[in-house]
Amino acid sequence: MDLIALQKVDESNFIACFNLNLREGQEEFVSHPIRSLAQAYVYYKQCTPFAVCLSGEVVGYVMVIYDYDEETYNIWHLMIDREHQGKGYGRAVMGLALAYIRTKPFGRSSRVLLTVSPNNHTACGLYRSLGFSETGRSDEDEVELGLTLD
């Protein structure tokens, strides 16, 4: 597999993040990076937005956020551009995001949460294969999955 890396979103790559595209019908599953980066701006004291890079080219986006009230990390808005889907990059991104969370950049928690549409079978399968399981909670039409890092 080609080398995937996470690069903090900054002035050098935010436009490339804005230009990412999903396949038709995927808009119901993930927010566009413009919305996500607006959230990152608001929650700047507790989150890190990342460009997903393949040999220097931005091919996706993901954000890690810390919930100080619940003392949990959350993975938000993972997306891979439509031209790069199906190549294992989502799995690679999750591995990198979890490695980042293990450094405990915002708090000491080892608990990681995310939400996913139960209709997004590809994402559900990916997250479950990484050890995430349902917490019993939901957020609107999405189910919450959780993982405790060792």
N, CA, C and O atoms as a GROMACS GRO file, in nm:
protein
  600
    1MET      N    1   0.084  -0.119   0.000
    1MET     CA    2   0.000   0.000   0.000
    1MET      C    3   0.088   0.124   0.000
    1MET      O    4   0.196   0.126   0.059
    2ASP      N    5   0.040   0.227  -0.067
    2ASP     CA    6   0.110   0.354  -0.066
    2ASP      C    7   0.109   0.412   0.075
    2ASP      O    8   0.024   0.376   0.157
    3LEU      N    9   0.203   0.500   0.102
    3LEU     CA   10   0.217   0.556   0.236
    3LEU      C   11   0.112   0.663   0.261
    3LEU      O   12   0.106   0.764   0.191
    4ILE      N   13   0.029   0.640   0.361
    4ILE     CA   14  -0.071   0.737   0.406
    4ILE      C   15  -0.016   0.807   0.529
    4ILE      O   16   0.044   0.743   0.616
    5ALA      N   17  -0.036   0.938   0.536
    5ALA     CA   18   0.009   1.015   0.652
    5ALA      C   19  -0.098   1.116   0.689
    5ALA      O   20  -0.177   1.158   0.605
    6LEU      N   21  -0.100   1.153   0.815
    6LEU     CA   22  -0.188   1.260   0.862
    6LEU      C   23  -0.106   1.386   0.875
    6LEU      O   24   0.004   1.385   0.932
    7GLN      N   25  -0.158   1.494   0.822
    7GLN     CA   26  -0.093   1.624   0.833
    7GLN      C   27  -0.195   1.721   0.891
    7GLN      O   28  -0.307   1.732   0.840
    8LYS      N   29  -0.158   1.792   0.997
    8LYS     CA   30  -0.252   1.888   1.054
    8LYS      C   31  -0.297   1.986   0.946
    8LYS      O   32  -0.217   2.030   0.863
    9VAL      N   33  -0.426   2.017   0.949
    9VAL     CA   34  -0.478   2.112   0.851
    9VAL      C   35  -0.423   2.250   0.885
    9VAL      O   36  -0.431   2.295   0.999
   10ASP      N   37  -0.368   2.314   0.783
   10ASP     CA   38  -0.314   2.449   0.798
   10ASP      C   39  -0.332   2.525   0.668
   10ASP      O   40  -0.405   2.480   0.579
   11GLU      N   41  -0.266   2.638   0.656
   11GLU     CA   42  -0.283   2.722   0.537
   11GLU      C   43  -0.232   2.655   0.410
   11GLU      O   44  -0.267   2.697   0.300
   12SER      N   45  -0.151   2.553   0.423
   12SER     CA   46  -0.096   2.488   0.304
   12SER      C   47  -0.188   2.382   0.245
   12SER      O   48  -0.169   2.342   0.130
   13ASN      N   49  -0.288   2.336   0.321
   13ASN     CA   50  -0.367   2.223   0.272
   13ASN      C   51  -0.518   2.236   0.291
   13ASN      O   52  -0.592   2.146   0.250
   14PHE      N   53  -0.566   2.345   0.350
   14PHE     CA   54  -0.709   2.350   0.379
   14PHE      C   55  -0.794   2.361   0.252
   14PHE      O   56  -0.905   2.309   0.249
   15ILE      N   57  -0.744   2.425   0.148
   15ILE     CA   58  -0.820   2.433   0.022
   15ILE      C   59  -0.831   2.294  -0.040
   15ILE      O   60  -0.936   2.259  -0.094
   16ALA      N   61  -0.724   2.216  -0.035
   16ALA     CA   62  -0.730   2.079  -0.087
   16ALA      C   63  -0.834   1.998  -0.010
   16ALA      O   64  -0.902   1.914  -0.069
   17CYS      N   65  -0.847   2.021   0.121
   17CYS     CA   66  -0.951   1.953   0.199
   17CYS      C   67  -1.090   1.996   0.153
   17CYS      O   68  -1.180   1.913   0.142
   18PHE      N   69  -1.106   2.125   0.125
   18PHE     CA   70  -1.235   2.175   0.077
   18PHE      C   71  -1.274   2.109  -0.056
   18PHE      O   72  -1.393   2.093  -0.084
   19ASN      N   73  -1.177   2.073  -0.136
   19ASN     CA   74  -1.203   2.019  -0.269
   19ASN      C   75  -1.224   1.867  -0.272
   19ASN      O   76  -1.239   1.810  -0.380
   20LEU      N   77  -1.227   1.803  -0.157
   20LEU     CA   78  -1.252   1.659  -0.153
   20LEU      C   79  -1.397   1.631  -0.192
   20LEU      O   80  -1.486   1.712  -0.164
   21ASN      N   81  -1.419   1.518  -0.255
   21ASN     CA   82  -1.553   1.482  -0.300
   21ASN      C   83  -1.588   1.340  -0.258
   21ASN      O   84  -1.502   1.251  -0.253
   22LEU      N   85  -1.715   1.321  -0.229
   22LEU     CA   86  -1.767   1.189  -0.197
   22LEU      C   87  -1.836   1.131  -0.319
   22LEU      O   88  -1.868   1.203  -0.414
   23ARG      N   89  -1.859   1.001  -0.316
   23ARG     CA   90  -1.940   0.938  -0.419
   23ARG      C   91  -2.085   0.978  -0.398
   23ARG      O   92  -2.126   1.013  -0.287
   24GLU      N   93  -2.162   0.972  -0.504
   24GLU     CA   94  -2.303   1.006  -0.495
   24GLU      C   95  -2.370   0.919  -0.389
   24GLU      O   96  -2.351   0.797  -0.386
   25GLY      N   97  -2.449   0.982  -0.304
   25GLY     CA   98  -2.519   0.912  -0.198
   25GLY      C   99  -2.445   0.907  -0.066
   25GLY      O  100  -2.504   0.872   0.036
   26GLN      N  101  -2.317   0.940  -0.064
   26GLN     CA  102  -2.241   0.933   0.060
   26GLN      C  103  -2.255   1.059   0.147
   26GLN      O  104  -2.212   1.059   0.262
   27GLU      N  105  -2.313   1.164   0.092
   27GLU     CA  106  -2.327   1.289   0.167
   27GLU      C  107  -2.409   1.270   0.294
   27GLU      O  108  -2.393   1.346   0.390
   28GLU      N  109  -2.496   1.170   0.295
   28GLU     CA  110  -2.578   1.145   0.415
   28GLU      C  111  -2.495   1.085   0.528
   28GLU      O  112  -2.540   1.082   0.642
   29PHE      N  113  -2.376   1.036   0.497
   29PHE     CA  114  -2.295   0.967   0.597
   29PHE      C  115  -2.187   1.053   0.661
   29PHE      O  116  -2.146   1.024   0.774
   30VAL      N  117  -2.140   1.156   0.596
   30VAL     CA  118  -2.028   1.235   0.649
   30VAL      C  119  -2.043   1.381   0.607
   30VAL      O  120  -2.086   1.411   0.496
   31SER      N  121  -2.006   1.470   0.698
   31SER     CA  122  -2.011   1.613   0.668
   31SER      C  123  -1.896   1.652   0.578
   31SER      O  124  -1.789   1.592   0.581
   32HIS      N  125  -1.920   1.754   0.499
   32HIS     CA  126  -1.815   1.807   0.411
   32HIS      C  127  -1.706   1.872   0.499
   32HIS      O  128  -1.736   1.926   0.605
   33PRO      N  129  -1.581   1.865   0.455
   33PRO     CA  130  -1.473   1.925   0.534
   33PRO      C  131  -1.491   2.074   0.564
   33PRO      O  132  -1.437   2.123   0.663
   34ILE      N  133  -1.564   2.146   0.482
   34ILE     CA  134  -1.587   2.288   0.514
   34ILE      C  135  -1.661   2.300   0.646
   34ILE      O  136  -1.624   2.380   0.732
   35ARG      N  137  -1.766   2.220   0.663
   35ARG     CA  138  -1.842   2.221   0.789
   35ARG      C  139  -1.754   2.173   0.903
   35ARG      O  140  -1.754   2.232   1.011
   36SER      N  141  -1.680   2.067   0.879
   36SER     CA  142  -1.595   2.010   0.982
   36SER      C  143  -1.487   2.109   1.026
   36SER      O  144  -1.459   2.121   1.145
   37LEU      N  145  -1.427   2.178   0.930
   37LEU     CA  146  -1.324   2.275   0.967
   37LEU      C  147  -1.383   2.395   1.041
   37LEU      O  148  -1.315   2.456   1.123
   38ALA      N  149  -1.506   2.428   1.012
   38ALA     CA  150  -1.573   2.533   1.090
   38ALA      C  151  -1.589   2.486   1.236
   38ALA      O  152  -1.567   2.563   1.329
   39GLN      N  153  -1.626   2.358   1.253
   39GLN     CA  154  -1.635   2.303   1.389
   39GLN      C  155  -1.497   2.302   1.456
   39GLN      O  156  -1.485   2.334   1.574
   40ALA      N  157  -1.394   2.267   1.381
   40ALA     CA  158  -1.259   2.265   1.437
   40ALA      C  159  -1.218   2.404   1.484
   40ALA      O  160  -1.150   2.419   1.586
   41TYR      N  161  -1.258   2.505   1.410
   41TYR     CA  162  -1.228   2.642   1.450
   41TYR      C  163  -1.296   2.675   1.583
   41TYR      O  164  -1.235   2.735   1.671
   42VAL      N  165  -1.422   2.636   1.596
   42VAL     CA  166  -1.497   2.664   1.718
   42VAL      C  167  -1.440   2.586   1.836
   42VAL      O  168  -1.429   2.640   1.947
   43TYR      N  169  -1.403   2.460   1.814
   43TYR     CA  170  -1.354   2.373   1.922
   43TYR      C  171  -1.202   2.362   1.922
   43TYR      O  172  -1.148   2.257   1.958
   44TYR      N  173  -1.133   2.467   1.883
   44TYR     CA  174  -0.988   2.461   1.863
   44TYR      C  175  -0.909   2.418   1.986
   44TYR      O  176  -0.798   2.368   1.972
   45LYS      N  177  -0.965   2.435   2.106
   45LYS     CA  178  -0.892   2.397   2.226
   45LYS      C  179  -0.900   2.247   2.255
   45LYS      O  180  -0.835   2.198   2.347
   46GLN      N  181  -0.980   2.174   2.175
   46GLN     CA  182  -0.998   2.033   2.206
   46GLN      C  183  -0.999   1.944   2.082
   46GLN      O  184  -1.041   1.828   2.090
   47CYS      N  185  -0.953   1.995   1.969
   47CYS     CA  186  -0.955   1.908   1.851
   47CYS      C  187  -0.837   1.935   1.758
   47CYS      O  188  -0.773   2.040   1.762
   48THR      N  189  -0.812   1.835   1.675
   48THR     CA  190  -0.710   1.845   1.573
   48THR      C  191  -0.768   1.795   1.441
   48THR      O  192  -0.803   1.677   1.429
   49PRO      N  193  -0.780   1.883   1.342
   49PRO     CA  194  -0.823   1.839   1.209
   49PRO      C  195  -0.700   1.797   1.128
   49PRO      O  196  -0.597   1.864   1.131
   50PHE      N  197  -0.714   1.685   1.056
   50PHE     CA  198  -0.604   1.633   0.977
   50PHE      C  199  -0.642   1.618   0.831
   50PHE      O  200  -0.753   1.574   0.798
   51ALA      N  201  -0.550   1.654   0.743
   51ALA     CA  202  -0.558   1.616   0.603
   51ALA      C  203  -0.497   1.478   0.592
   51ALA      O  204  -0.392   1.450   0.651
   52VAL      N  205  -0.564   1.391   0.518
   52VAL     CA  206  -0.510   1.258   0.490
   52VAL      C  207  -0.430   1.270   0.362
   52VAL      O  208  -0.485   1.305   0.258
   53CYS      N  209  -0.301   1.241   0.369
   53CYS     CA  210  -0.213   1.262   0.255
   53CYS      C  211  -0.156   1.131   0.203
   53CYS      O  212  -0.119   1.042   0.280
   54LEU      N  213  -0.149   1.121   0.072
   54LEU     CA  214  -0.089   1.009   0.002
   54LEU      C  215   0.022   1.066  -0.084
   54LEU      O  216  -0.005   1.134  -0.183
   55SER      N  217   0.145   1.040  -0.046
   55SER     CA  218   0.261   1.095  -0.118
   55SER      C  219   0.247   1.245  -0.139
   55SER      O  220   0.276   1.297  -0.247
   56GLY      N  221   0.202   1.315  -0.036
   56GLY     CA  222   0.190   1.460  -0.040
   56GLY      C  223   0.059   1.513  -0.096
   56GLY      O  224   0.031   1.632  -0.084
   57GLU      N  225  -0.023   1.428  -0.156
   57GLU     CA  226  -0.152   1.469  -0.211
   57GLU      C  227  -0.261   1.447  -0.108
   57GLU      O  228  -0.268   1.341  -0.045
   58VAL      N  229  -0.348   1.547  -0.089
   58VAL     CA  230  -0.459   1.534   0.005
   58VAL      C  231  -0.566   1.445  -0.058
   58VAL      O  232  -0.622   1.478  -0.163
   59VAL      N  233  -0.593   1.332   0.008
   59VAL     CA  234  -0.692   1.237  -0.043
   59VAL      C  235  -0.805   1.213   0.056
   59VAL      O  236  -0.895   1.133   0.029
   60GLY      N  237  -0.802   1.281   0.169
   60GLY     CA  238  -0.907   1.263   0.268
   60GLY      C  239  -0.894   1.360   0.383
   60GLY      O  240  -0.811   1.451   0.382
   61TYR      N  241  -0.979   1.338   0.482
   61TYR     CA  242  -0.988   1.429   0.596
   61TYR      C  243  -1.039   1.350   0.717
   61TYR      O  244  -1.121   1.260   0.702
   62VAL      N  245  -0.991   1.385   0.834
   62VAL     CA  246  -1.043   1.329   0.959
   62VAL      C  247  -1.015   1.429   1.072
   62VAL      O  248  -0.920   1.506   1.065
   63MET      N  249  -1.099   1.425   1.174
   63MET     CA  250  -1.078   1.514   1.288
   63MET      C  251  -1.085   1.431   1.417
   63MET      O  252  -1.173   1.346   1.433
   64VAL      N  253  -0.993   1.458   1.507
   64VAL     CA  254  -0.992   1.398   1.640
   64VAL      C  255  -1.031   1.509   1.737
   64VAL      O  256  -0.972   1.617   1.736
   65ILE      N  257  -1.129   1.481   1.821
   65ILE     CA  258  -1.176   1.580   1.917
   65ILE      C  259  -1.184   1.516   2.055
   65ILE      O  260  -1.211   1.396   2.067
   66TYR      N  261  -1.161   1.596   2.158
   66TYR     CA  262  -1.168   1.546   2.296
   66TYR      C  263  -1.288   1.607   2.365
   66TYR      O  264  -1.308   1.729   2.360
   67ASP      N  265  -1.368   1.524   2.428
   67ASP     CA  266  -1.484   1.570   2.504
   67ASP      C  267  -1.442   1.578   2.651
   67ASP      O  268  -1.430   1.475   2.718
   68TYR      N  269  -1.420   1.700   2.700
   68TYR     CA  270  -1.374   1.718   2.837
   68TYR      C  271  -1.480   1.678   2.939
   68TYR      O  272  -1.446   1.637   3.050
   69ASP      N  273  -1.609   1.689   2.903
   69ASP     CA  274  -1.715   1.652   2.996
   69ASP      C  275  -1.718   1.501   3.019
   69ASP      O  276  -1.730   1.455   3.132
   70GLU      N  277  -1.707   1.424   2.911
   70GLU     CA  278  -1.710   1.277   2.922
   70GLU      C  279  -1.571   1.216   2.934
   70GLU      O  280  -1.558   1.097   2.965
   71GLU      N  281  -1.468   1.296   2.911
   71GLU     CA  282  -1.330   1.249   2.911
   71GLU      C  283  -1.313   1.134   2.813
   71GLU      O  284  -1.267   1.025   2.848
   72THR      N  285  -1.351   1.161   2.688
   72THR     CA  286  -1.336   1.063   2.580
   72THR      C  287  -1.285   1.133   2.456
   72THR      O  288  -1.310   1.252   2.434
   73TYR      N  289  -1.213   1.058   2.375
   73TYR     CA  290  -1.174   1.104   2.243
   73TYR      C  291  -1.282   1.063   2.144
   73TYR      O  292  -1.348   0.961   2.161
   74ASN      N  293  -1.298   1.143   2.041
   74ASN     CA  294  -1.396   1.113   1.937
   74ASN      C  295  -1.330   1.130   1.801
   74ASN      O  296  -1.250   1.221   1.780
   75ILE      N  297  -1.365   1.042   1.710
   75ILE     CA  298  -1.320   1.054   1.571
   75ILE      C  299  -1.440   1.105   1.492
   75ILE      O  300  -1.545   1.042   1.488
   76TRP      N  301  -1.421   1.219   1.428
   76TRP     CA  302  -1.528   1.285   1.354
   76TRP      C  303  -1.491   1.297   1.207
   76TRP      O  304  -1.374   1.317   1.172
   77HIS      N  305  -1.590   1.284   1.123
   77HIS     CA  306  -1.583   1.323   0.981
   77HIS      C  307  -1.477   1.254   0.897
   77HIS      O  308  -1.422   1.315   0.805
   78LEU      N  309  -1.447   1.130   0.925
   78LEU     CA  310  -1.352   1.059   0.839
   78LEU      C  311  -1.409   1.046   0.700
   78LEU      O  312  -1.519   0.993   0.681
   79MET      N  313  -1.334   1.094   0.602
   79MET     CA  314  -1.375   1.078   0.462
   79MET      C  315  -1.253   1.060   0.374
   79MET      O  316  -1.148   1.119   0.398
   80ILE      N  317  -1.270   0.977   0.274
   80ILE     CA  318  -1.168   0.957   0.171
   80ILE      C  319  -1.231   1.001   0.040
   80ILE      O  320  -1.345   0.966   0.010
   81ASP      N  321  -1.158   1.078  -0.038
   81ASP     CA  322  -1.208   1.127  -0.166
   81ASP      C  323  -1.254   1.012  -0.254
   81ASP      O  324  -1.197   0.903  -0.252
   82ARG      N  325  -1.358   1.037  -0.332
   82ARG     CA  326  -1.420   0.931  -0.414
   82ARG      C  327  -1.321   0.862  -0.507
   82ARG      O  328  -1.338   0.744  -0.537
   83GLU      N  329  -1.218   0.933  -0.552
   83GLU     CA  330  -1.120   0.873  -0.642
   83GLU      C  331  -1.022   0.779  -0.571
   83GLU      O  332  -0.947   0.706  -0.636
   84HIS      N  333  -1.024   0.781  -0.439
   84HIS     CA  334  -0.927   0.702  -0.362
   84HIS      C  335  -0.992   0.601  -0.268
   84HIS      O  336  -0.924   0.538  -0.187
   85GLN      N  337  -1.122   0.584  -0.278
   85GLN     CA  338  -1.192   0.489  -0.192
   85GLN      C  339  -1.166   0.345  -0.237
   85GLN      O  340  -1.134   0.319  -0.353
   86GLY      N  341  -1.181   0.254  -0.143
   86GLY     CA  342  -1.167   0.113  -0.173
   86GLY      C  343  -1.024   0.062  -0.181
   86GLY      O  344  -0.999  -0.047  -0.232
   87LYS      N  345  -0.931   0.141  -0.130
   87LYS     CA  346  -0.789   0.104  -0.139
   87LYS      C  347  -0.727   0.078  -0.001
   87LYS      O  348  -0.605   0.060   0.010
   88GLY      N  349  -0.809   0.077   0.102
   88GLY     CA  350  -0.758   0.052   0.237
   88GLY      C  351  -0.712   0.176   0.310
   88GLY      O  352  -0.656   0.166   0.419
   89TYR      N  353  -0.733   0.293   0.252
   89TYR     CA  354  -0.684   0.415   0.316
   89TYR      C  355  -0.762   0.449   0.443
   89TYR      O  356  -0.705   0.503   0.538
   90GLY      N  357  -0.892   0.417   0.446
   90GLY     CA  358  -0.971   0.442   0.567
   90GLY      C  359  -0.916   0.365   0.686
   90GLY      O  360  -0.906   0.419   0.796
   91ARG      N  361  -0.879   0.239   0.664
   91ARG     CA  362  -0.820   0.157   0.770
   91ARG      C  363  -0.686   0.218   0.815
   91ARG      O  364  -0.657   0.224   0.934
   92ALA      N  365  -0.606   0.262   0.719
   92ALA     CA  366  -0.478   0.324   0.753
   92ALA      C  367  -0.499   0.451   0.834
   92ALA      O  368  -0.427   0.476   0.931
   93VAL      N  369  -0.596   0.532   0.795
   93VAL     CA  370  -0.625   0.656   0.867
   93VAL      C  371  -0.668   0.625   1.010
   93VAL      O  372  -0.624   0.691   1.104
   94MET      N  373  -0.754   0.525   1.026
   94MET     CA  374  -0.798   0.490   1.161
   94MET      C  375  -0.679   0.448   1.246
   94MET      O  376  -0.671   0.485   1.364
   95GLY      N  377  -0.586   0.371   1.190
   95GLY     CA  378  -0.468   0.332   1.265
   95GLY      C  379  -0.386   0.452   1.308
   95GLY      O  380  -0.337   0.457   1.421
   96LEU      N  381  -0.371   0.548   1.218
   96LEU     CA  382  -0.295   0.669   1.250
   96LEU      C  383  -0.368   0.756   1.352
   96LEU      O  384  -0.306   0.812   1.442
   97ALA      N  385  -0.499   0.768   1.338
   97ALA     CA  386  -0.578   0.847   1.432
   97ALA      C  387  -0.572   0.785   1.572
   97ALA      O  388  -0.558   0.857   1.671
   98LEU      N  389  -0.581   0.653   1.580
   98LEU     CA  390  -0.573   0.587   1.710
   98LEU      C  391  -0.433   0.600   1.770
   98LEU      O  392  -0.419   0.613   1.891
   99ALA      N  393  -0.330   0.596   1.686
   99ALA     CA  394  -0.194   0.618   1.735
   99ALA      C  395  -0.179   0.760   1.791
   99ALA      O  396  -0.115   0.779   1.895
  100TYR      N  397  -0.238   0.857   1.724
  100TYR     CA  398  -0.236   0.996   1.773
  100TYR      C  399  -0.308   1.004   1.908
  100TYR      O  400  -0.258   1.068   2.002
  101ILE      N  401  -0.424   0.941   1.918
  101ILE     CA  402  -0.499   0.945   2.044
  101ILE      C  403  -0.420   0.880   2.156
  101ILE      O  404  -0.427   0.924   2.271
  102ARG      N  405  -0.344   0.776   2.126
  102ARG     CA  406  -0.262   0.710   2.229
  102ARG      C  407  -0.158   0.806   2.291
  102ARG      O  408  -0.112   0.782   2.402
  103THR      N  409  -0.123   0.913   2.220
  103THR     CA  410  -0.030   1.011   2.276
  103THR      C  411  -0.098   1.102   2.377
  103THR      O  412  -0.032   1.180   2.446
  104LYS      N  413  -0.231   1.091   2.385
  104LYS     CA  414  -0.313   1.168   2.481
  104LYS      C  415  -0.289   1.319   2.467
  104LYS      O  416  -0.250   1.385   2.564
  105PRO      N  417  -0.312   1.374   2.347
  105PRO     CA  418  -0.283   1.515   2.324
  105PRO      C  419  -0.371   1.612   2.402
  105PRO      O  420  -0.332   1.727   2.423
  106PHE      N  421  -0.489   1.569   2.446
  106PHE     CA  422  -0.580   1.660   2.517
  106PHE      C  423  -0.615   1.614   2.657
  106PHE      O  424  -0.646   1.696   2.743
  107GLY      N  425  -0.610   1.486   2.683
  107GLY     CA  426  -0.649   1.434   2.813
  107GLY      C  427  -0.606   1.288   2.826
  107GLY      O  428  -0.563   1.227   2.728
  108ARG      N  429  -0.617   1.234   2.947
  108ARG     CA  430  -0.561   1.104   2.978
  108ARG      C  431  -0.649   0.986   2.938
  108ARG      O  432  -0.610   0.871   2.960
  109SER      N  433  -0.762   1.009   2.882
  109SER     CA  434  -0.855   0.901   2.850
  109SER      C  435  -0.800   0.804   2.746
  109SER      O  436  -0.722   0.841   2.658
  110SER      N  437  -0.842   0.679   2.758
  110SER     CA  438  -0.812   0.577   2.658
  110SER      C  439  -0.938   0.535   2.584
  110SER      O  440  -0.935   0.441   2.504
  111ARG      N  441  -1.049   0.603   2.610
  111ARG     CA  442  -1.178   0.570   2.549
  111ARG      C  443  -1.196   0.652   2.422
  111ARG      O  444  -1.178   0.774   2.422
  112VAL      N  445  -1.232   0.582   2.313
  112VAL     CA  446  -1.252   0.646   2.182
  112VAL      C  447  -1.394   0.615   2.136
  112VAL      O  448  -1.437   0.500   2.138
  113LEU      N  449  -1.464   0.719   2.096
  113LEU     CA  450  -1.601   0.704   2.046
  113LEU      C  451  -1.611   0.759   1.905
  113LEU      O  452  -1.531   0.843   1.862
  114LEU      N  453  -1.709   0.710   1.834
  114LEU     CA  454  -1.745   0.766   1.703
  114LEU      C  455  -1.890   0.731   1.677
  114LEU      O  456  -1.945   0.641   1.740
  115THR      N  457  -1.951   0.801   1.584
  115THR     CA  458  -2.086   0.767   1.544
  115THR      C  459  -2.085   0.732   1.396
  115THR      O  460  -2.003   0.782   1.319
  116VAL      N  461  -2.177   0.644   1.359
  116VAL     CA  462  -2.183   0.597   1.221
  116VAL      C  463  -2.328   0.563   1.187
  116VAL      O  464  -2.402   0.513   1.272
  117SER      N  465  -2.367   0.589   1.065
  117SER     CA  466  -2.499   0.548   1.019
  117SER      C  467  -2.501   0.397   1.004
  117SER      O  468  -2.410   0.340   0.944
  118PRO      N  469  -2.601   0.331   1.058
  118PRO     CA  470  -2.609   0.186   1.040
  118PRO      C  471  -2.624   0.147   0.893
  118PRO      O  472  -2.601   0.032   0.857
  119ASN      N  473  -2.662   0.242   0.809
  119ASN     CA  474  -2.673   0.216   0.664
  119ASN      C  475  -2.540   0.225   0.592
  119ASN      O  476  -2.529   0.187   0.476
  120ASN      N  477  -2.436   0.275   0.661
  120ASN     CA  478  -2.304   0.285   0.601
  120ASN      C  479  -2.229   0.155   0.632
  120ASN      O  480  -2.145   0.149   0.722
  121HIS      N  481  -2.263   0.053   0.556
  121HIS     CA  482  -2.212  -0.082   0.584
  121HIS      C  483  -2.060  -0.091   0.576
  121HIS      O  484  -1.998  -0.165   0.653
  122THR      N  485  -2.000  -0.018   0.484
  122THR     CA  486  -1.855  -0.022   0.470
  122THR      C  487  -1.788   0.032   0.596
  122THR      O  488  -1.697  -0.031   0.650
  123ALA      N  489  -1.833   0.149   0.643
  123ALA     CA  490  -1.774   0.209   0.763
  123ALA      C  491  -1.801   0.123   0.886
  123ALA      O  492  -1.712   0.102   0.968
  124CYS      N  493  -1.923   0.073   0.900
  124CYS     CA  494  -1.955  -0.013   1.015
  124CYS      C  495  -1.863  -0.134   1.018
  124CYS      O  496  -1.812  -0.171   1.124
  125GLY      N  497  -1.843  -0.196   0.903
  125GLY     CA  498  -1.755  -0.312   0.897
  125GLY      C  499  -1.612  -0.277   0.935
  125GLY      O  500  -1.546  -0.353   1.006
  126LEU      N  501  -1.564  -0.164   0.886
  126LEU     CA  502  -1.429  -0.120   0.919
  126LEU      C  503  -1.414  -0.100   1.070
  126LEU      O  504  -1.322  -0.154   1.131
  127TYR      N  505  -1.504  -0.023   1.129
  127TYR     CA  506  -1.492   0.008   1.271
  127TYR      C  507  -1.503  -0.117   1.358
  127TYR      O  508  -1.428  -0.132   1.454
  128ARG      N  509  -1.593  -0.205   1.324
  128ARG     CA  510  -1.607  -0.329   1.402
  128ARG      C  511  -1.482  -0.416   1.388
  128ARG      O  512  -1.441  -0.481   1.484
  129SER      N  513  -1.423  -0.417   1.269
  129SER     CA  514  -1.302  -0.498   1.251
  129SER      C  515  -1.184  -0.444   1.332
  129SER      O  516  -1.088  -0.516   1.358
  130LEU      N  517  -1.191  -0.318   1.370
  130LEU     CA  518  -1.087  -0.256   1.452
  130LEU      C  519  -1.116  -0.269   1.602
  130LEU      O  520  -1.037  -0.223   1.684
  131GLY      N  521  -1.228  -0.334   1.636
  131GLY     CA  522  -1.260  -0.356   1.777
  131GLY      C  523  -1.366  -0.265   1.835
  131GLY      O  524  -1.399  -0.278   1.952
  132PHE      N  525  -1.419  -0.173   1.756
  132PHE     CA  526  -1.526  -0.086   1.806
  132PHE      C  527  -1.654  -0.168   1.821
  132PHE      O  528  -1.681  -0.258   1.741
  133SER      N  529  -1.732  -0.136   1.924
  133SER     CA  530  -1.860  -0.202   1.944
  133SER      C  531  -1.964  -0.099   1.989
  133SER      O  532  -1.929   0.009   2.036
  134GLU      N  533  -2.089  -0.135   1.973
  134GLU     CA  534  -2.197  -0.042   2.007
  134GLU      C  535  -2.198  -0.013   2.157
  134GLU      O  536  -2.179  -0.102   2.239
  135THR      N  537  -2.221   0.114   2.189
  135THR     CA  538  -2.226   0.156   2.329
  135THR      C  539  -2.368   0.155   2.383
  135THR      O  540  -2.389   0.163   2.504
  136GLY      N  541  -2.466   0.146   2.293
  136GLY     CA  542  -2.606   0.155   2.335
  136GLY      C  543  -2.661   0.296   2.323
  136GLY      O  544  -2.780   0.318   2.346
  137ARG      N  545  -2.576   0.390   2.288
  137ARG     CA  546  -2.622   0.528   2.270
  137ARG      C  547  -2.630   0.560   2.121
  137ARG      O  548  -2.571   0.491   2.038
  138SER      N  549  -2.703   0.665   2.089
  138SER     CA  550  -2.713   0.709   1.950
  138SER      C  551  -2.711   0.861   1.946
  138SER      O  552  -2.731   0.928   2.047
  139ASP      N  553  -2.687   0.913   1.827
  139ASP     CA  554  -2.687   1.056   1.803
  139ASP      C  555  -2.768   1.078   1.676
  139ASP      O  556  -2.720   1.056   1.565
  140GLU      N  557  -2.892   1.122   1.695
  140GLU     CA  558  -2.987   1.136   1.586
  140GLU      C  559  -3.003   1.001   1.516
  140GLU      O  560  -3.050   0.905   1.578
  141ASP      N  561  -2.965   0.990   1.388
  141ASP     CA  562  -2.984   0.865   1.315
  141ASP      C  563  -2.858   0.779   1.310
  141ASP      O  564  -2.851   0.685   1.232
  142GLU      N  565  -2.759   0.811   1.393
  142GLU     CA  566  -2.635   0.734   1.394
  142GLU      C  567  -2.619   0.660   1.526
  142GLU      O  568  -2.666   0.706   1.630
  143VAL      N  569  -2.553   0.545   1.520
  143VAL     CA  570  -2.524   0.471   1.642
  143VAL      C  571  -2.382   0.507   1.688
  143VAL      O  572  -2.295   0.540   1.608
  144GLU      N  573  -2.363   0.500   1.818
  144GLU     CA  574  -2.233   0.529   1.875
  144GLU      C  575  -2.159   0.398   1.895
  144GLU      O  576  -2.213   0.301   1.947
  145LEU      N  577  -2.032   0.398   1.852
  145LEU     CA  578  -1.942   0.285   1.873
  145LEU      C  579  -1.827   0.330   1.961
  145LEU      O  580  -1.786   0.446   1.955
  146GLY      N  581  -1.776   0.240   2.044
  146GLY     CA  582  -1.668   0.275   2.134
  146GLY      C  583  -1.557   0.170   2.135
  146GLY      O  584  -1.579   0.053   2.102
  147LEU      N  585  -1.440   0.215   2.174
  147LEU     CA  586  -1.323   0.129   2.184
  147LEU      C  587  -1.239   0.183   2.300
  147LEU      O  588  -1.221   0.304   2.314
  148THR      N  589  -1.187   0.092   2.381
  148THR     CA  590  -1.092   0.131   2.485
  148THR      C  591  -0.954   0.086   2.440
  148THR      O  592  -0.930  -0.033   2.416
  149LEU      N  593  -0.863   0.181   2.430
  149LEU     CA  594  -0.726   0.151   2.386
  149LEU      C  595  -0.649   0.092   2.502
  149LEU      O  596  -0.671   0.127   2.618
  150ASP      N  597  -0.558   0.001   2.470
  150ASP     CA  598  -0.474  -0.058   2.574
  150ASP      C  599  -0.351   0.025   2.596
  150ASP      O  600  -0.268  -0.009   2.680
   0.00000   0.00000   0.00000
